[in-house]
Amino acid sequence: MGATTGVTAGDGDRRLGRRALLVGGLAAAVGTAALAREELSRLWWRLPGVDKPRVAGAVDFPGARWVAASPANYRRADRPDDYPVDRVVIHVTQGGYASAVKVFQDPVHAAAAHYLVRRDGRITQLVRELDVAFHAGNRGYNERSVGIEHEGFVEDASSFTDAMYAASARLTAAICRRYGMPADREHVIGHVEVPGTDHTDPGRFWDWERYLRLARAERTS
């Protein structure tokens, strides 16, 4: 850093005038109050006696099986009222279905997706869409997206079966309809495209053209 910081030698020893202190303090107070109001607007339902209504075992996608992830792997929220949803993030588990469920139920893992699609097309929901799942490795993207995991391996093209593509496309189409977004590559992205990630999924064998064609057909049906 040193000379590249842009700070002239001696600036750190200057004294601020009273007016600057007052203006700066007022700006900080206003900013803090605005942030506090924003946070309170998102947390009102967490107050004692107030909670977002939830039905045990209910799913957001008809036909999905409910298997709850550990509460340590997601954050309760009230989406899209507190965090607008405008992305679907596609993942690949790098393992089997059972092992993925096991890690999503492990509080030490500190991660889970909203959905898991099995090779045979079976869909499991682990986190409600209104909650923020820790799936993308980026807080902002977690808050704005729904994460879908797919059983298999990025370097094994046979992982991505016809049944998986069809089921996952129906799921993505339903999510896009729910939040009013198109089924395109701007709104349906791979984990590899999330800023700051070190993941490569869904990988080179994931057929985006086929997947989005199926999703768009479902989206408009």
VMD Tcl script that draws the C-alpha trace (Angstrom):
set ca {
  {0.00 0.00 0.00}
  {2.19 2.85 1.28}
  {2.58 5.46 -1.44}
  {-0.18 3.98 -3.56}
  {-2.98 4.81 -1.10}
  {-3.41 8.35 -2.42}
  {-3.03 9.91 1.07}
  {-0.61 12.84 1.31}
  {1.93 12.63 4.15}
  {0.65 14.50 7.21}
  {-3.09 14.31 6.36}
  {-3.72 11.92 9.21}
  {-2.72 14.58 11.72}
  {-5.13 17.29 10.55}
  {-7.93 18.42 12.86}
  {-11.53 18.58 11.66}
  {-13.45 21.81 12.25}
  {-16.58 21.88 14.41}
  {-18.85 22.35 11.38}
  {-17.34 19.37 9.62}
  {-17.80 17.26 12.72}
  {-21.44 18.30 13.06}
  {-22.24 17.72 9.38}
  {-20.38 14.44 9.34}
  {-22.07 13.30 12.54}
  {-25.51 14.22 11.19}
  {-24.87 12.35 7.93}
  {-23.70 9.29 9.85}
  {-26.75 9.44 12.11}
  {-29.14 9.74 9.15}
  {-27.38 6.89 7.36}
  {-27.50 4.71 10.46}
  {-31.19 5.47 10.98}
  {-31.98 4.59 7.36}
  {-30.10 1.30 7.66}
  {-31.86 0.56 10.93}
  {-35.29 1.19 9.37}
  {-34.43 -1.04 6.42}
  {-33.28 -3.84 8.70}
  {-36.34 -3.48 10.95}
  {-38.63 -3.67 7.91}
  {-37.07 -7.05 7.18}
  {-37.19 -8.31 10.75}
  {-40.62 -7.15 11.96}
  {-42.08 -10.64 11.83}
  {-39.35 -11.95 14.13}
  {-40.63 -9.92 17.05}
  {-42.14 -11.91 19.96}
  {-45.55 -13.23 19.01}
  {-45.10 -12.37 15.31}
  {-43.86 -14.88 12.77}
  {-44.31 -15.58 9.10}
  {-46.94 -18.34 8.83}
  {-45.37 -21.65 7.84}
  {-46.87 -25.09 7.41}
  {-44.67 -28.00 8.45}
  {-43.67 -30.06 5.44}
  {-45.26 -27.69 2.90}
  {-43.43 -27.31 -0.43}
  {-43.30 -24.47 -2.94}
  {-43.24 -26.81 -5.96}
  {-46.10 -29.31 -6.28}
  {-44.87 -32.88 -6.21}
  {-41.62 -32.10 -4.45}
  {-40.65 -34.08 -1.38}
  {-39.88 -32.07 1.77}
  {-36.65 -32.93 3.63}
  {-35.57 -30.10 5.91}
  {-32.01 -28.79 5.81}
  {-30.32 -27.81 9.05}
  {-31.40 -24.33 10.21}
  {-27.68 -23.50 10.40}
  {-27.48 -23.78 6.60}
  {-29.99 -21.05 5.74}
  {-31.40 -17.81 7.15}
  {-35.08 -17.21 7.85}
  {-36.45 -14.41 5.70}
  {-39.63 -13.14 4.05}
  {-38.73 -13.18 0.38}
  {-39.60 -11.56 -1.94}
  {-40.83 -8.81 0.39}
  {-37.45 -8.26 2.03}
  {-35.16 -9.58 -0.73}
  {-36.51 -9.54 -4.32}
  {-35.74 -12.78 -6.17}
  {-34.36 -12.43 -9.71}
  {-32.06 -15.42 -10.23}
  {-32.02 -19.21 -10.33}
  {-28.59 -20.72 -9.67}
  {-27.82 -24.17 -11.12}
  {-25.51 -26.45 -9.10}
  {-24.14 -29.99 -9.36}
  {-23.57 -31.93 -6.15}
  {-20.32 -33.72 -7.06}
  {-21.78 -36.77 -5.39}
  {-24.92 -38.85 -4.92}
  {-28.37 -37.83 -3.76}
  {-28.11 -39.36 -0.28}
  {-24.75 -37.76 0.44}
  {-26.07 -34.36 -0.64}
  {-29.05 -34.62 1.69}
  {-26.73 -35.68 4.51}
  {-24.45 -32.65 4.17}
  {-27.38 -30.24 3.83}
  {-28.71 -31.59 7.14}
  {-25.30 -31.20 8.80}
  {-25.04 -27.84 10.63}
  {-21.25 -27.91 10.34}
  {-21.51 -27.84 6.53}
  {-22.93 -24.28 6.61}
  {-24.52 -24.62 3.16}
  {-27.68 -25.91 1.52}
  {-29.71 -25.35 -1.64}
  {-33.46 -24.83 -1.85}
  {-33.93 -27.86 -4.10}
  {-32.16 -31.08 -5.05}
  {-32.99 -32.89 -8.31}
  {-32.20 -36.61 -8.48}
  {-31.03 -38.46 -11.62}
  {-34.49 -40.01 -11.99}
  {-36.17 -36.58 -11.85}
  {-37.32 -36.74 -8.24}
  {-37.33 -33.25 -6.69}
  {-36.62 -32.66 -3.01}
  {-37.09 -29.30 -1.32}
  {-34.82 -28.61 1.66}
  {-35.23 -24.86 2.22}
  {-38.35 -22.76 1.62}
  {-38.05 -20.22 -1.15}
  {-38.93 -17.42 1.24}
  {-35.74 -18.18 3.19}
  {-32.14 -17.37 2.21}
  {-30.26 -20.62 1.54}
  {-26.46 -20.57 1.79}
  {-25.76 -22.03 -1.64}
  {-23.96 -19.51 -3.84}
  {-20.98 -18.49 -1.71}
  {-22.00 -14.84 -2.14}
  {-24.35 -13.16 0.33}
  {-26.00 -10.88 -2.22}
  {-26.64 -13.73 -4.64}
  {-27.94 -15.95 -1.83}
  {-30.46 -13.27 -0.93}
  {-31.68 -12.75 -4.51}
  {-31.72 -16.32 -5.84}
  {-33.19 -19.81 -5.60}
  {-30.57 -22.57 -5.66}
  {-31.14 -25.90 -7.43}
  {-28.68 -28.76 -6.91}
  {-28.48 -31.69 -9.33}
  {-27.20 -35.13 -8.41}
  {-24.02 -36.05 -10.27}
  {-20.57 -34.92 -11.31}
  {-19.56 -32.04 -13.56}
  {-17.17 -34.23 -15.58}
  {-19.65 -37.08 -16.07}
  {-22.03 -36.27 -18.93}
  {-24.19 -39.29 -18.04}
  {-25.15 -37.58 -14.76}
  {-27.53 -35.31 -16.63}
  {-30.40 -37.56 -17.63}
  {-33.50 -36.80 -19.67}
  {-35.61 -37.14 -16.54}
  {-33.38 -34.71 -14.65}
  {-33.47 -32.07 -17.39}
  {-37.26 -32.32 -17.73}
  {-37.97 -32.15 -14.00}
  {-35.49 -29.37 -13.31}
  {-36.78 -27.32 -16.26}
  {-40.33 -27.57 -14.87}
  {-39.03 -26.40 -11.51}
  {-37.10 -23.47 -12.97}
  {-40.10 -22.46 -15.09}
  {-42.31 -22.42 -11.99}
  {-39.78 -20.28 -10.10}
  {-39.49 -17.86 -13.03}
  {-43.29 -17.51 -13.23}
  {-43.55 -16.96 -9.48}
  {-41.09 -14.08 -9.46}
  {-41.89 -12.65 -12.88}
  {-38.57 -13.30 -14.60}
  {-37.79 -14.81 -18.01}
  {-36.14 -18.19 -18.35}
  {-32.95 -16.93 -19.98}
  {-29.20 -16.92 -19.32}
  {-29.37 -13.61 -17.50}
  {-31.77 -14.95 -14.89}
  {-30.84 -18.66 -14.88}
  {-27.12 -18.97 -14.21}
  {-24.54 -21.54 -13.19}
  {-22.77 -21.53 -9.85}
  {-19.55 -20.82 -11.76}
  {-21.00 -17.42 -12.76}
  {-21.54 -16.17 -9.21}
  {-19.00 -13.44 -8.41}
  {-16.24 -14.63 -6.07}
  {-16.98 -18.33 -6.38}
  {-14.31 -20.99 -6.85}
  {-16.82 -23.57 -8.15}
  {-17.10 -24.79 -11.75}
  {-20.59 -26.31 -11.75}
  {-22.66 -27.13 -13.66}
  {-19.69 -27.67 -15.96}
  {-19.10 -28.14 -19.68}
  {-21.49 -31.08 -20.08}
  {-24.54 -29.17 -18.86}
  {-26.68 -28.49 -21.95}
  {-27.84 -24.90 -21.44}
  {-29.57 -24.66 -24.81}
  {-31.63 -27.75 -24.15}
  {-32.36 -26.80 -20.56}
  {-33.58 -23.29 -21.31}
  {-35.62 -24.50 -24.29}
  {-37.45 -26.88 -21.96}
  {-37.83 -24.23 -19.26}
  {-39.19 -21.62 -21.70}
  {-41.71 -24.14 -23.04}
  {-42.88 -24.84 -19.49}
  {-42.81 -21.13 -18.60}
  {-45.28 -20.23 -21.34}
  {-47.51 -23.31 -21.11}
}
mol new
graphics top color blue
foreach p $ca { graphics top sphere $p radius 0.5 }
foreach p [lrange $ca 0 end-1] q [lrange $ca 1 end] { graphics top cylinder $p $q radius 0.2 }
display resetview
